[in-house]
Amino acid sequence: MKTFIADTHVKSVTLTDVKSEQIRILFAAIPASLVTILVVSFILGMVQWTVIDHRTIIAWFAATNLLSLFRLYQFRQYRRLPDTEPVGDRWQQRVVITSIASGVLWGLGGYFLFAEQSLGHQVFVAFVIAGMCAGAITTLSSITPAVRGFVVCAIAPIIVKFNLIDSDISLPMTVMSVLFTTMILISAQRLNQTIRESLEVRHQFELAEQTIRHQAQYDDLTDLPNRRMLLATLRQEIAKSDRHHRYGAVFFIDLDRFKAVNDSLGHAVGDELLVEVAKKIALRLRQEDTLARLGGDEFVVLLPEVGDDEDTAGDHASMIADEIRKMFVTPFLIQGHEIHLTISIGIAVFPTDVSAEDLLKHSDVAMYRAKNEGRDSVRLFSVEMQEAVNQHRIIEKGLRQALADSEFELYFQAQYDGESRVVGAETLLRWNHPDRGVVAPGLFIDIAEHTGLIVPIGDWILQSACERLSSLPPQLTISVNVSPRQFGDPSFVDHLKQVLRETGANPAQLKLEITEGLAMADIGHSIDTMKQLKQLGISFSVDDFGTGYSSLNYLNRLPIDELKIDQSFVRDISSSSDNAVIVDTIIVMARQLNLQVVAEGIESEAELDYLKAKRCNYFQGYYFSRPQPFDQFSTEIGPGLKMKARG
């Protein structure tokens, strides 16, 4: 998989490498230790000058400080290493070797600068060696072999020398030296352990900090940048594009019908599919492009510098987006399942006069336009799209207020038999808007369905329709449209039973209108729900028949009572042979299945005569009557259930 994003705006956390830090601690002490060695070696040489051969002192002093110069050279080489890179084992080996070499030279100093005839000079040499070993604890304890090598090599020769002179203090000095060495080594070991524990705690803390930072900026599943990191990068790219007068683009990518994959194959397959989708999209991106996942099945691509002007950038971005879309023609193979997937892509071009957040919303708006216009397509954002979104928000807000303020009203459009007698009515929703007046459902039903407001609105419609049934003649039926969301609610049957109990409505007078798409979305659930309601006496009608699946198989399986021929087929039926053939077929098919047929949208006597000749059962349309408020509808039903036709 290619690199998705160059993380230039997030300060990285460099984890502490314990071994490297131990070596860094030792090297950090080198300058001070070299100065100390120079000063102490000079003082020791001067003190022993009168009792030791001058050539021996000069040779030892030269060797000791030549080694110091070499260690200084090593220190300067080490300083050239990057601070963020781990230090290799070879640097530890160098440290150990030079530390042991330094211990050897101090040990040789203790041996050859030992004045056998002067107790004072002997004590001074021992004091200097002991001091150097004590100092080594603070400078070398971060690496155990280095401090052990130095201390042992520095003290062992002077212990040997004390034993060789065979004086009264030889044995006590030997014992004291061994005890001192033991204490020094134990202290060094404890200090080394303290240093290691401190470094390990620091390492764990930094690791936890980096994990938290990573989780805050990257998606757990795909390891792509998340919304927060994307917006930070987008702000930078917008500013850069504005400075350099170059245009970039943002793609909002959504997987079509991804929920069906999760529901049918499980979330494990869905998660693996999302990872593979990320890989596929990345194949078409450049190194400088950014691919992010916002969550769910939503991905965003950020393309900097795709054109010198807005039109060119839009055309180029649309071409790239379409290439990505076409890549999904090849199915995915996930855990043995062949999955066909399409994507919808919305594009927004920058820089504009909007923020990064609003630019992302623009691409989201364009993506939803692509979905609404059939999916598996690419749409470039335009101002008109935003105006539609603004209108959508206004209507949504108004619908919520309408529910709270009881601004909805049911209208009733009568249905007739062949003798022009009223047999029932279809309920039609109207919104009495305080500023716009009466608003027809065509302007707000889709928005209500999309936002989920259709469920409380649908509940209100059922409640209101059932409340009015008791005041109608018992032979009349009231048809109520049921939305897919409402019908699919697991509590729909229980809720409707409760409404019938509360209103005292006769279930035999209630007819529910469902669409072909609703019934086929989950036919098993549809059949089960319909059978439960049929047992109460409720009947069912398939609305807008002929515009959906129109499958004989599902008509046989569904417990329906009636088909409603969509008005698009009824219109101009007397002069359109195509419409006439469709209507004739529906009526004949319904008769064979023992279903009643209602033709809606009748506006002329010629249309009515044709339908009567084909033995259509019931009729509805402006030819007879327009939708009316309930009070007007109920008062206009005359003797014999006649209403004056308006045709």
N, C-alpha and C positions, 0 to 999 in steps of 0.2 A: 504494500500500500504506500502511496506517495505521501509526502509530508503535507498535512492539511493546512497548517498555518505557521508562519514565522512569528514566534512569540517575542516581539521586540518591546512591547509596552509593559510586560509584567516582569518585575524584578525576580530573578530566580533565587532559590534558596540552595546554597552549596552545602551539602551534607558533610559533616565532620567525618574524615577517615581517621580512625583511631591511630593506626600505625603511622600515618603521615604526620599527624599532629604530634606524636611522640618525638619524631625526628625533628620537626619544626621547633619544638621546645628546646631540644639540645642545641640546634644551630643558633637559636636566638641568644643563647648564653655564651657563644664562642667569643665575640669581641671582648666582653668583660673578662673572661677567663684568660685570654691571651695577654691582656694587659697585666693581669695578676701574675701570670707565669713570668713575664719579663721582669717585673719589679722584684718578685720573690727570688728568682734565680740570680739576679744581680746582687741582692742583699746577701744571699747565701754565699756567693762567690767572694764577696768582700770580707765577710766574717771569717771565712775559712782561708783567706789569702795568706795568712801568716803561718798556717800549720799544714797546708797541703801544697803539693807541687803546682806551680803556676800553670804549667802546660795542661795538667789534668783539669784544673778549673776552667781554663779557656776552652778546652776541647768539649767539656760537658756543657758549658754555657752556650757554645756555638751550636752544638747538636740540638739542644733543647729549643733554642729559638729558631733554628732552621725548620724544625718540625712545626713550630708555631706559624712560621711564614707559609708553610705548605697548608696548614689548617686554615689560614686566612684566605689562601687561594681557593680552597674548597668552599669556604663560606661565600666568597664572591660568585663562584659558579652556581652555588645553590640558590643565591638570591635572584638569579636570572630565570628560575623556574616559575611558571604561572602559579599564583596562589590557589587557584581553583582545581589544579590537577593533582591527583594522588602522587605521592613520592614513592619511587620504586625501591625494591629491595637493595639495589646496588648502593643507594645512599646510606642505608642502614649499615651495610657491610663496611663502607668507608668510615663511618662514624666509629664503629666498634674497633676497626684496625687502628685508626689514629689515636683513639683513647687508650688502647692497650700499649701502643708505641710510646705515648706520653707517659704512661705508668712505668714502662720499662726504663725510660730515661731518668725519671725521678728516682726509681729504684737504684739505678746505676750511680746517680748522684749521692744517694744515701750510703752506698757501698764505698765508692772511691773518694768521696769527700769526708769520710768518717775519720776523725783524728784519734788515733789509738792512744796517744799520750796525754790527751787533754779531755778530761771529763766534761768540762763546760762546753767545749765544741761538739762533743758527742751528743750531749743533751740538746744543743741547739739544732743539730741536723735532724735528730729524732722529732723535735718540736715542729720543724718545717715540714717534714714528710707527713706527720700526723695532720697538720693544718691543711696540706694539699689534699689529703684523703677526705677530710671533713668537707672541704669545699667541693670535692667531686660529687658528694651526695646531692648538693643543690643543682649542679650543672649537668650531671650525667645520669641521674636516677630515672629519667624518663625511659631509658633503654637499659635493661638489667645487665646484659653482657658487657656493655661499655663500662658501667660503674664497677662491676665485679672485676673485670680485667684490669682496670686502672688501679684499684685498691690493692689487689693481690700482688700485682707486679711492682707497685711502689713500696709496699711494706716488707715483702718477703726478703729482699736483699739486706735490709738493715737488721732484720732478725738474725739472719745468717752471720752478719758481721759481729753482732753482740756476742754470739756464741763462739766465734773464732778468737776473740781477744781473751777469753777465759778469765774475766775479772769477777769481783765480788757481786757486781750488779748484773752480770750476764743472764743468770736464770730469772731474776725478778723482771728484768727488762723484756726478756723473751715472753714470759707469761703475760705481762701487761700488754705487750704488742699484739699477742694472739687475741686476748680479750678485747682490745681496742678494735682489731680488725673484725672480729665477730660482731661487735656492736655496730660498727660502721655498716657492715653488709646487711644486718637485720634492719637497720634504719633505712638503708637504701631500698630494700625490698618493700618495706611498708610504704615508703614515699612513692615508689613505682606503682604499687597497688592503688594508692590514693589518686595518683595522676590518671591511671587507666579508668578507674571508676568514674572520675569526674568527666573524662572525655567520652565515655560510653553514655553517661547521662545526657551530656550535651548532644551526642549523636541521636539518641532517642527523641529528645526534645525537638531537634531540627527535623527529624524524620516525620514526627507527628505534625509539626508546623507545615511542612511541605505537603503532606497528605491532605490536611485541611484546606490549604491554599489550592491544591489541585482539584479537590472535590468542589470547591467554590467556583472554579473556572472551567471545569471540563465535565462532560457527560460521562456518567459511570459506565454505561453500556458500550458506547462506541469510542470513548476516549476523545471525542471531538470537543472543540470549544462549545460552551453553553451560551445562553442568552447574554449573561453579564459580560463574558469575554468578547462575544461577537460585537456587542454594542460599543465596547471600548475600542475595538479594532475599527469598526465602522466610523466612529467619530474621527479617528486619525486619518482614515482614507478620505473622508469628506473634506477635511481641512487640507490635505495634500492635493486633492483634485482641484480645490478652489484656488490654491496657490499656483499650480502649474497649468491651470486652464485645460484640464483633461477630464473626461467623463468616465465614470464607472457605473456599475450596475449591481443590483441586489436581486437574487432569485429567491422566491419563497416556494419551496417544493413540498407538496403534500401527496402522500400515497393514496390512490383511489381504492376505496373499499378495503382498507387494511383491517378494519374491525372484523370483517368476515373471516380473515385468516386467523386472527386471535381466537374468535369464537369457535371455529371449526377444527383448528389444528392445535390450539393451545398457545399459551404465552411463551413457552420455550422456543417453539418454532418461530413465533412472531419476533422474539428478540434476536434470534439468529438471522432472520430475514432483514431486520433493520441494520445489522452489522454489514451484511452483504450489499445492501442498498448503498450504504455509505462508501463502500469500496468501489462500487460501480460508478457512482457519481464522480468520485475522485479521479477516475481514469481519464476524464475529459478536462480536468482542471490543470492550470499551470502551477508552478512552484509558488508564485506570489499570490495565488488565489486562496480564499479561506472557505472551508466547509465547516458548518456548525450544525448542531442538532438542538432544537429548542425544546424538545420533549415529544412524547407520543410518536406520531409518524410525520413530524414536521422537520424539514431540513432547510437551511439557508445557505446560499452560496454568495460570497462577496467577490466581485470581479473588479479590481482596480484597472483604470486606463484601458477602456475598450473603444474609445472614440474621441475625436477632437471636437465634436459638437453633439448636441442632444440627439438629433435624428440619426446620425451615424452610429452613436453608442447604442441607441435603441434597436437599430437594425442588426448590428453585430451581436448584441446580447440576445436578441430573439433567435438568431441563427444558432448560437451556442446552446441556448436552452432547448431548442428543437432537436439538436444533436443528442443532448442528454436524454430527452424524452424518447427518442428512437432507440436508444440503447436498451430500453426496457422491453423491447419486442422479444428479446431472448428470455425465456423463463428461468426462474431460479430453481435450483435443486437443493432443498433443505430437508435433511433427515429422511430422505427417500421420497419426499413429496415434490412434485413438479408444480411450481406456483407461478401463475401468470399475473403480472402486475403492471399497472399503468400509473402514471403520475400526472398531476396538474401543476403547472408552474406559473407564478405571477412575477412580473419584472417591474422594478422601479429604477429609474436612472438618477444618478447624482453627479455633481452637487445641485441642489435646489435650495429654496429658502425655508426648508423644513428641517427639523432635528433628525438625529439618527433613529429615534424611536418612531417618529411619524413616517420616516422613509420605510421602515420595516412594516408599518401598518399599510402603507400604500402597496407594497408588494403583496401583502396578505389580501388586500382588497382585490387586486388583479388575479390572484390565485383563486379566490372564490368565484370570480367571474368565469374563469376557465372551468371550474367545477359545474357551475350552474348552466353552462352552455355545452354540456355533454362530457366533461372530463377528458383526460388524455389529450390535453392541449396546452398551449402557451398563450398568455395574454399580457400585453404591455399596459401598465397603469396609465390612465388618463384622468383629467379633471372630472369628466362626466361620471366616471366610476365613483369618485369620492362624493359627488353630489348625491348619487344613489345611496351610498352608505349613510350619508347624513340624513337623508329622507327616511331610511330604514330605522335609524336611531330615534328620530322624532316620532315615527309611528309606534315603535316599540314602547317608548315612554308613554305615549298617548294611550296605548292598549292597557298598560298597567294602571293608569289613572282611570280609564273607562271601567275596569273591573271594580276598582275601589269606589267609584262614584255612580255605579249602576247606569252607565250610558248606553248599554246594549239593549236592543229590542228585537223581538221575534216578529217577522212578517210571515204571512201564510199565502201560498199560491195554490189555488184549488186544482184538483185533478178530477176529470170527468170520464163517464163511460160513454158508450156509443149513443145513448139517448140524451146526452147533455145533462145528466144528473151528477151532482157532486158525490164522489165516493171517498174523498179524502183531501189532504193537502200536504204540501211539502213545506217544512219550516225553513226559512231563509233569514240569516242573521243580518242585522243592520246596526250601524254604529251612529248614534246621535251625538256627533261631535259638537262641542259647545261653540266652535268657531266655523267649522266647515259644513255644518248641517249633517244631513244623512249621508253616511259613507257606505258604499257597497262593499261586500266582503272581498271582491276581487282585488281590492287595494291593500288589504291587510291580512288575509288568511295565510298566505305564504310566509309572511313575517311571523305571525303567531305560531305557525307550525315550526319554523326554524328556531325560534327562541324558547319553545316549550310552553308558551302561554296558551296554546291551543287546548291543553288539558283542562285548566280551570275554566276557560271559555266554553269548552265542550260540556263540562259538568253543569255550567249555568244553563246552557241550551237544553240539556236533558231535563233539568229541574223545571225550567219554565214551560217546556212543551208538556210535560206530565201534569203540571198544575192546571193547564188549560183543557186537558182531555175530558175532565169531568163535566165541563159545560158544553160539550159537543154531543150530537146524537150518537148513540152507541154503534151505529153502522159505519161511521166515518173513521178512517185511520189517519194518523199523523205520521209523516215520514221525517226522520231526523238523520242528518248526515253525521257520521262518526269519523273522526280523524284517525290516521294510522297510529299516532302516539297514544291517543286515548284508548283505542281498541286493544293495543298491545300492552296496556297497563295490567299487571297481574290482579289488581284490585278492581278492575272494571266491572266484572259481573256482580261482585258483592255491593259495589257502589250503586249500580243500577237497581238492584233488588231493594236497597235502602230507600232510594228515591221513589220507587213504586209504592213502598209501604207508607212513606211519609205523605205522599200526595193522594193516595187512594186511587191512582189511575189504573184503568183496565189494561193489562199487558197486551190483550188481543187487539187493542186499538193503536198500538205502537209498532211502527215499522222502522227498522234501522237501515240506512243506506250506507253501503260500503263500496269501495272501488275495487276493481280487479287487482290493482297493484297491492292494495292492503291485504286482500285475501291470499295472494300468492307469496307475500313476503315471508310468511311462516304458516304454510297451509295446515300443518298439524295443530298449531295453536288456534288458528282461525276456526277450524272444524270443531274443536273442543269447546271454544267459547260460544260459538253459534248454537251448538246442541244444548248447552246449559240454558241459554236464553230462550231457545225454542220450547223447552219444557215449561217455561212460564207462559207461553202463548205469544211471544214476540215474533214477528215475521221479519224477513230480510229481503232487501232489494239490492241488486248490483247496479250502481250508478255509472253513468257515462259508458255503458256497455259498447264494445267495439273499438274503444280507443286504447285498450291495454292488451292483455294476453289473449283474450277471446278463445280460450282453450276448452274444447268439449270435455276433456278429461277432468278439469277442475270443476266445471259446471255439474258433472255427475257426482263429484265427491262432496261439494259444499251443499249444506241444507238450506238452499235459497228458495224464495217464492216468486221472485219477480225480476225481470230485466228492464232497465231503463235505457232506451235508445238515445244516444247523445244527440243534442240539437244540431251538431255539425252535419249529421247524416240526414236529419229531417228537413233542414233548410233547402229549399228549391228541389224537393224530392220529385215533384211532378214534372220537372224539366231536366233533371240530371239523371242520366241512366246509371252512372256509377253509384250515386247515393241510393237509387232505387234498388239496385241489385243487393247492396249491403243490407238495407232495411228488410227486403223480402227474405233474405237468408236468415236474419236474426229472428224474424217472426215465425218462420217455418221451424227453425231449430227450437225455439222456445215452446212451440206447440207440441213438438215431439217429446220434449222433456217435461211437459205438463207445467210450464211456467207461464205466469202472466206477463204481459208486455205493456210498458208505459212509454209513450213517445213524448218527449219534452221539446219545448222550443217551437211549438206550432204557432204560426203567425198568419196563415191564410186559409181560406176555405178549401182551396185546391189541395193543400197539404193534408188537411183533415179528411177530405173525400178519398184521397189516395190511400191513407192509412186505414180508413174504415173498410175500404174495398179489400184490403189485405188482411182484414180481421184482427187488427190491433185492438187490444182490450181497453186501454185507458189513454187519456190525452191530457196534456198540460201545455200551457203557453199563453202568450199575450193575446192570441185570438180569443181566448175565453176570458181571462182576467189577469191583471197584474198582481204582483205580491202586495198584500195589504196588512196593516196592523191587525191584531187579533180581534179587537172590538169591531172593526169595520167588516172583517171577514165573517164573523159569527152572525152579525145582524143582517148581512146580505143573503144568507142562505134562506131561500124562500120555501114555500110548501112543496113537498116532493123533492126536497133537496136540490132546487133549481137556483142557479145564479144567472143573472143576465150576462150574456156574452158580450164582449167589447169589440168583437170583430164586426 
